[in-house]
Amino acid sequence: MNQPTCKPYTRVSLRLSKAELMLVFITMLWGGTFLLVHNVMTVSGPMFFVGLRFAAAALFVGAISARALSGLTFTELKAGVLIGVSIMLGYGLQTMGLQTISSSQSAFITALYVPFVPLLQWLVLGRRPGLMPSLGICLAFLGLMLLAGPEGGSLHFSEGEMVTLVSAIAIAGEIILISRYAGQVDVRRVTVVQLATASLLSFLMIVPTQERLPDFSWLLVMSAVGLGAMSAVIQLAMNWAQKSVSPTRATLIYAGEPVWAGIVGRIAGERLPGVALIGGLLIVIAVVVSELKVRRPRESATTREAQDEAEHQTGL
């Protein structure tokens, strides 16, 4: 797919391709899942529910991809396992957080995975972030402080907010890994592997976390099946769409996730304090700002396209 034409100073285009429209749709679905998971935590522990959810998703994708599974390659197996680990950590910790914080809070904190990427590159790889990512990191930190809510003059993070913050790092890893392997694997096969891996690891985590197995509940069963189907659609769509959508474009679209979650939460009766809403808005702005790239007026289109291609291949 041809890359969208960029304006002289930024890499943002308002024109959306079919793949990008698909990412907008799944972002709406993704945002709507927070409230449902928050409600399910009244009848189930987090790791059991995540395991059940992704087991259902793996069965859905496996059923429609049965003929393709025999061609599984080592690269697809490796990619699926790595992505599956990041999914288990991201969704597992996020679900733990939803036991004690609202769906709107969870969604805004989860969105921090975008400014986390350049920050981690700096801390781990020594790659200093540019002007816009640095500005995004500062805005994200300020937004997080307002969202968490300073108490007694000092910043106080609850346990739910902390584990959700860590989950954002794992979700950043998932996005990067999907982009890294998107052009080298069959979408159906790698999706089955990653969903099955996430499910198996989540069930195994019940032992070290000493999570109690839940009693039978129709809310649990119907939620697991429904979210399993949604997870299947979301993962298939992400793997398909990110073959032609760069990580930058994808993460800009994913920035709408907490907005959709906030809308759903608002309709359901969640009311965040005004200062927390300002913090959530700052986080969304930080997500967008951190992905903007300012370039020099004289920089040629050929050079910009070459850099975009290199970023797409590395997934960073």
N, C-alpha and C positions, 0 to 999 in steps of 0.2 A: 504494500500500500504506500502511495506517495505521502510523504510527510506534509502536514499543513504548512502553508506559507506563513512565515513569521514576520511580524512587524519589526522595524529597524532596531528597537531597543529591548524588546522582550521576546520570550518564546511562547507567549500565550496567544491562542487563536480561538475565536468564538465559534468557528465552524466545527461541527462534530461529525465524525464518520459513523458508520453503522456499529463498529466495534466500540466506539466511545459512547454511543447511545445505549448500548448494552450495559456498559459499566455504570452509566447513570441509573439504569433500571435496577441493577443488583445492589447499588448503593442505597436506593430507597428500601429494598427488601432488607438489607443488612441493618439499616437504621431502625426498622420496625421490630427486629428480633430482641432488642435489649429489654423492652418491657415484658415480653413473654417469658424470657429466661428469668427475669427478676421475680415474676410470679411463681414460676415452677420451683424456685428455690425454697418455697414453703413446704414442699412435699418430697424433696430429694436433695442429696448431697451433690456438690458440683462435679466431682470427677465421674461419678456414676452416670449423671445426666449427660455429660459431654461424651462419655463412651457410648451411651445408648444413642445419642443423637447422630454421631458419626458412623456408628454401625448401620443405622437406618440409611444414612446417606450413601455409604459404600454399597449397600445392597441395591439401592435404587440405580446407581450408576453402573454397577456390575451387571444388573439385569438387562440394561439396554446396550451394554458393551461386551457381552459375553463372547461374541465371535472374534473380537479384536484382542482379547486378553492373551491368546496363545502366542502372540508376537512380541510379548514383553521383552525388552532389552535390558542389559545391565545399567545403562545410563538412565533409563526410565525408572528402574527399581531404586537406584541411588537417589535420583531426584525426588521420587515419591516419598521415600523414607525421610529425607532431610526436610522436605516441606511438611510431612506429617508430624515430625517432632516439633516444628515451629507452630503448627496449628494446635497441637495438644497443649503446649505451654501458653500460647496466646489465649485460646478460648478457655482453657482450664483455669488460668489465673483470673481472667476476666469474669468468669462465672463465679469463682470464689468471691470476688469483690462485690458482685451483685447480690450477695447474701445480706450485705449491710449498707450499701449505698444505692441511690436511686438510679434508674435506667438513664436519665439525662446526664447525671454526673459521670457515670461509667462511659457513656459515649464520647463526651468531651475529653475525658482523660485518655481514652483509647486513641483519639485522633492525634495525640502527641507523637505517635510513631513516625510521622513525617519529619518534623524537625529533629527527632532523635537520630535519623540516619546520618546527616552531616556531623552531628555532635560525636557520634560513636566513631565515625571515620577519623575524626581529629584525635580522640582519646586513644584509639586502638592502632590506627595506621599512621598517625602523624600528619594527616592531610588537613590542613587548616581550612575551615569553611570560608567561603567568600562573603561579600558584604550582605547580600540578601539572606542566605542561610543564617548568618550570625544575627541579623535583625530578627529573623523568625524565631530563633532560639530564645532571644531576650523576651520577645512578645509572649512566647509559649510559657516561659517561666513565670512571667507576671500574671498571665491568665490562670496558670495553675495555682498560684498563691491566692488569687481572688476566689477561685472555685473551691479550694480546700477550706478557706475561711480562717483567717488568723484569729486566735483566741487569746485573750489576755496579753495582747501585744506581741505574741510569738506565733510562728506558723505551726499549725498542728495538722498532721496527716493521720487520718484513721487507718486502721489495718486494711479496710476495703479499698481505700484510695491508693495505698501503697502497692498492694498486689495488682491492682489495675494498671498502675504506672509501669510495673515490671512487665505486664502482659503486652503493653504497647511496644516494648523492645522486641518481643518475640514476633509480634505481628509485622513489624518492620522487616524482620528476617524473612517472613513468609513472602512478602511482596517482592523482595530482592531475589529470593530463590526462584520464584515463579518466572520473573523476568529473565533470570539467568538461563533457565532451561527451556523456556517457552518454544524456541525455534528448533529444539533438538529432540523433542519427544512427541509421542502420540497423546493427545489431550485425554482421550478416554482411559487409556491404560494408566497413565501417571495419576489421574484423578482417583481411580479406584485404589491405587497403592497408597496415596497420601491420606485418603479418608480412612482406609483400613488401619493404617499405622497410627493415626490419631486416636482411633477408637480403642485399639489394643493397648496402647500406652496409657490411655486414660483409665481403663479398667485396672491395669496393673498398679496405677498410682493410688488406688483405693487402699492398698495394704499399708504403704508407708505413712499415708495421711490418716490412717485409722478411721476412715469414713464409714459410717453405719449404712448398711444397705436399706433402701427405702421400702415401705410397704406398698402394695399394689395401689395405684391411683390412675383413674382415667385421665386426669389432667397431665400426669407424667407421660403416659403412653401416647396420648394424642399430641402433646407438645413435642415429644421425641420424634414421632413420625412426621409431623408437619415441619419441624425445623430440619429434620433429616432431608426431606424433599427440597426445602429451600437451600440447605447447605450444598446439596448435589448440584442444583441449578447455579448457585453462586460460584462454586469451585470450577465447574465446567466453563462457565462464562468467563471467569478470570483467566483461566488457562488459554482459552480460545482468543479472547480479545487482546491479551497482552503479547500475542505474537506480532501484532501490528501497532499496538499502542505503547509508546515509550513509558518507562517508569515515571517520568516527570508528569506526563499527561494523565497517567492513571492515578497518581496520588493527588493531583489537583481535583479530579473527579471524586475520589474517595473522601475528600475534605467535606463533602456534603453530608456524609454519614451522620455526624452528631447533630446536624440541623434537623434531619428527618427524625432521628431518635428523640430530639427535644420536642418536635411537633407532636409525635405520637404520645410522649409522656405528658405533654400539656393537655392533650385531649382526654387522657386517662385520669387527669386530676393532679399530676405532680406539679408542685410549685416551688421552683428554686428561688432563693432570695435574689434581690436585684443585683447585689454585688457578685453573686455566683453567675448570673446570666451575663454580666459584663466580662467576667473571666472566661466563660465559654465562648463568647464572641471574639475575645482576644486570641484564644486558641485557634479558632477557625481562620482568623486573619493570619496568624502565624503560619498555619499550614500552607496557605496560598503564597504568602510572602517568601517562605523558605524555598519554594520551588520556582520562583521567578529568577531569571538569569539576565542580568544587565550586561550588554556587550557594547563594544566600541562602535561608533558610527561607521568607521572605515572597514570594519571586519566584513569580509566577503561572505556571500551566501554559501559558497562552496565550503569554506572553512567551517561555518556553522553547521552545515549538513554533515560534514565529516565528524564533528564533535558529537552531534546527536546520534550518529550511527555507532560511534564508539561507546557512548553511554548506554545505548540500547543493548549492545552486545554484552557489556559487563553487568548490566542490571543495576547500576548505581547512578 
